[in-house]
């Protein structure tokens, strides 16, 4: 049963993708006649779109960091602390998955005049439109849009930890609830499974 699917993938995905990859290293249309291999296409790409690539990597890295900082506590409390409200948390997380439009309108409502944040911005002397079309707002919107993916992945990882291993961080002199900030896996092995501390 897997052979037809494998053949479809080979003929309609892997072969065209490999042809495109080889073609990207040829000079103009020489691929169809006598291929002249060069790296000029990629050098030109990085020369023309260098600023765009830098902005993309910067926005993605800052938004991913913000996602982890916001997503880990959210997933931790959803999975471990308030299980009876887990469905409410999951419903909240579905909102960004509806698309950028909801995030855009939400930020418009918050920031533009009459919104909850507008008075604070006015007090700080920041124009509402300037705040709406700023780098921090762009990063926040990108982080909000990708937050559910981070929370669900971290939540699944937290649920996969056995109950018997959860007390690994209970050692004498430990500050209560300090385990929230610790890494889970240590290199010590207990009975074939990793001793986890939190």
C-alpha positions as CSV (number, residue, x, y, z in Angstrom):
1,X,0.0,0.0,0.0
2,X,2.9,2.4,0.6
3,X,4.4,1.9,-2.9
4,X,1.9,4.1,-4.8
5,X,2.4,6.9,-2.3
6,X,6.1,6.5,-2.5
7,X,6.1,6.6,-6.3
8,X,3.9,9.8,-6.3
9,X,6.4,11.4,-3.9
10,X,9.4,10.4,-6.0
11,X,7.9,11.6,-9.3
12,X,6.0,14.7,-8.2
13,X,8.2,15.9,-5.3
14,X,11.7,14.6,-5.1
15,X,12.6,14.6,-8.9
16,X,11.2,18.1,-9.6
17,X,12.9,19.4,-6.4
18,X,16.2,17.9,-7.3
19,X,15.9,19.3,-10.8
20,X,15.2,22.8,-9.4
21,X,18.2,22.5,-7.0
22,X,20.5,21.5,-9.9
23,X,19.0,24.3,-12.1
24,X,19.7,26.9,-9.4
25,X,23.4,26.3,-9.9
26,X,23.4,26.7,-13.7
27,X,23.9,29.9,-15.6
28,X,20.5,31.3,-16.9
29,X,18.9,28.8,-19.3
30,X,22.0,26.7,-19.9
31,X,20.4,23.8,-17.9
32,X,18.3,22.8,-20.9
33,X,21.3,22.7,-23.3
34,X,24.9,22.5,-22.0
35,X,24.8,23.2,-18.3
36,X,27.3,25.8,-17.1
37,X,27.5,25.5,-13.3
38,X,28.0,28.5,-11.2
39,X,27.2,29.9,-7.7
40,X,26.4,33.4,-9.2
41,X,22.7,32.9,-8.8
42,X,23.0,32.5,-5.0
43,X,25.6,35.3,-4.7
44,X,23.2,37.6,-6.6
45,X,20.3,36.5,-4.4
46,X,22.1,37.3,-1.2
47,X,23.4,40.6,-2.7
48,X,19.9,41.7,-3.7
49,X,17.9,40.4,-0.7
50,X,20.5,40.7,2.1
51,X,18.5,43.2,4.1
52,X,15.3,41.2,3.7
53,X,17.0,38.0,4.8
54,X,18.5,39.8,7.8
55,X,15.1,41.2,8.8
56,X,13.4,37.9,8.4
57,X,16.0,36.0,10.6
58,X,15.9,38.8,13.2
59,X,12.1,38.9,13.4
60,X,11.9,35.1,13.5
61,X,14.5,34.7,16.2
62,X,13.1,37.4,18.5
63,X,9.5,36.1,18.0
64,X,10.7,32.5,18.7
65,X,12.4,33.7,21.9
66,X,9.3,35.5,23.0
67,X,7.2,32.5,22.2
68,X,9.3,30.3,24.4
69,X,9.3,32.8,27.3
70,X,5.5,33.1,27.1
71,X,4.7,29.6,25.9
72,X,6.5,27.6,28.6
73,X,4.7,29.1,31.6
74,X,1.4,28.9,29.7
75,X,1.9,25.2,28.9
76,X,3.2,24.5,32.4
77,X,0.2,25.9,34.1
78,X,-2.2,24.4,31.6
79,X,-0.8,20.9,32.0
80,X,0.3,20.8,35.6
81,X,-1.4,23.4,37.8
82,X,-4.9,24.2,36.6
83,X,-6.0,21.1,34.8
84,X,-9.7,21.9,35.3
85,X,-9.2,25.1,33.2
86,X,-7.1,23.4,30.5
87,X,-10.0,23.5,28.0
88,X,-10.4,27.2,28.6
89,X,-6.6,27.7,27.9
90,X,-6.9,25.5,24.7
91,X,-9.8,27.7,23.5
92,X,-7.8,30.8,24.1
93,X,-5.0,29.3,22.1
94,X,-7.2,28.6,19.1
95,X,-7.9,32.3,18.5
96,X,-4.5,33.0,16.8
97,X,-4.9,30.0,14.6
98,X,-7.9,31.7,12.9
99,X,-5.3,33.9,11.2
100,X,-3.5,37.2,11.0
101,X,-6.7,39.1,10.6
102,X,-7.9,38.5,14.2
103,X,-4.5,39.5,15.5
104,X,-4.4,42.6,13.4
105,X,-7.9,43.7,14.5
106,X,-7.1,42.8,18.1
107,X,-4.0,45.0,18.0
108,X,-6.0,47.8,16.3
109,X,-8.6,47.7,19.0
110,X,-5.9,47.7,21.8
111,X,-3.7,50.5,20.4
112,X,-5.8,52.9,18.4
113,X,-7.6,55.8,20.1
114,X,-10.4,54.6,22.4
115,X,-8.6,51.3,23.0
116,X,-7.4,50.0,26.4
117,X,-3.7,50.7,25.7
118,X,-4.3,54.1,23.9
119,X,-4.4,56.1,27.2
120,X,-1.2,54.6,28.4
121,X,0.5,55.3,25.1
122,X,-0.8,58.9,25.2
123,X,0.5,59.3,28.7
124,X,3.9,58.1,27.5
125,X,3.8,60.5,24.5
126,X,3.8,57.7,22.0
127,X,1.6,58.3,18.9
128,X,-0.9,55.4,18.5
129,X,-0.2,54.9,14.8
130,X,3.5,55.0,15.5
131,X,3.0,52.2,18.1
132,X,0.8,50.2,15.8
133,X,3.3,50.1,12.9
134,X,6.4,49.7,15.0
135,X,9.0,46.9,15.3
136,X,7.8,45.8,18.8
137,X,4.2,45.4,17.6
138,X,5.3,43.4,14.6
139,X,7.3,41.1,16.8
140,X,4.4,40.8,19.3
141,X,2.0,39.9,16.4
142,X,4.3,37.3,15.0
143,X,4.8,35.8,18.4
144,X,1.1,35.7,19.1
145,X,0.4,34.0,15.8
146,X,2.9,31.2,16.5
147,X,2.3,30.9,20.2
148,X,-0.2,28.0,20.0
149,X,2.3,25.8,18.2
150,X,4.9,26.4,20.9
151,X,2.5,25.9,23.8
152,X,1.0,22.7,22.3
153,X,4.5,21.2,21.7
154,X,5.8,22.0,25.2
155,X,2.5,20.8,26.7
156,X,2.8,17.4,25.0
157,X,6.4,17.1,26.2
158,X,5.4,18.0,29.8
159,X,2.5,15.4,29.7
160,X,5.0,12.8,28.6
161,X,6.9,12.9,31.8
162,X,6.0,10.0,34.1
163,X,4.5,10.8,37.5
164,X,7.1,8.8,39.3
165,X,9.8,11.1,37.9
166,X,8.2,14.3,38.9
167,X,9.5,14.3,42.4
168,X,13.2,14.3,41.3
169,X,13.6,17.9,42.2
170,X,12.5,17.4,45.8
171,X,15.8,17.6,47.6
172,X,16.6,19.0,51.1
173,X,17.2,22.8,51.0
174,X,15.3,23.3,47.8
175,X,13.3,26.5,47.5
176,X,9.6,25.7,47.0
177,X,8.4,26.1,43.4
178,X,12.0,26.8,42.2
179,X,11.8,23.8,39.9
180,X,9.7,25.7,37.5
181,X,12.8,27.4,36.1
182,X,15.1,24.3,36.0
183,X,15.9,22.2,33.0
184,X,14.2,18.8,33.0
185,X,16.7,16.3,31.9
186,X,19.9,15.7,33.9
187,X,22.5,13.3,32.8
188,X,22.0,11.0,35.8
189,X,20.2,7.8,34.9
190,X,18.0,6.0,37.4
191,X,16.8,2.5,36.5
192,X,17.2,3.1,32.8
193,X,15.3,6.4,32.7
194,X,16.5,9.9,33.0
195,X,16.2,11.5,36.5
196,X,14.2,14.6,35.9
197,X,14.2,17.6,38.2
198,X,11.7,20.4,38.4
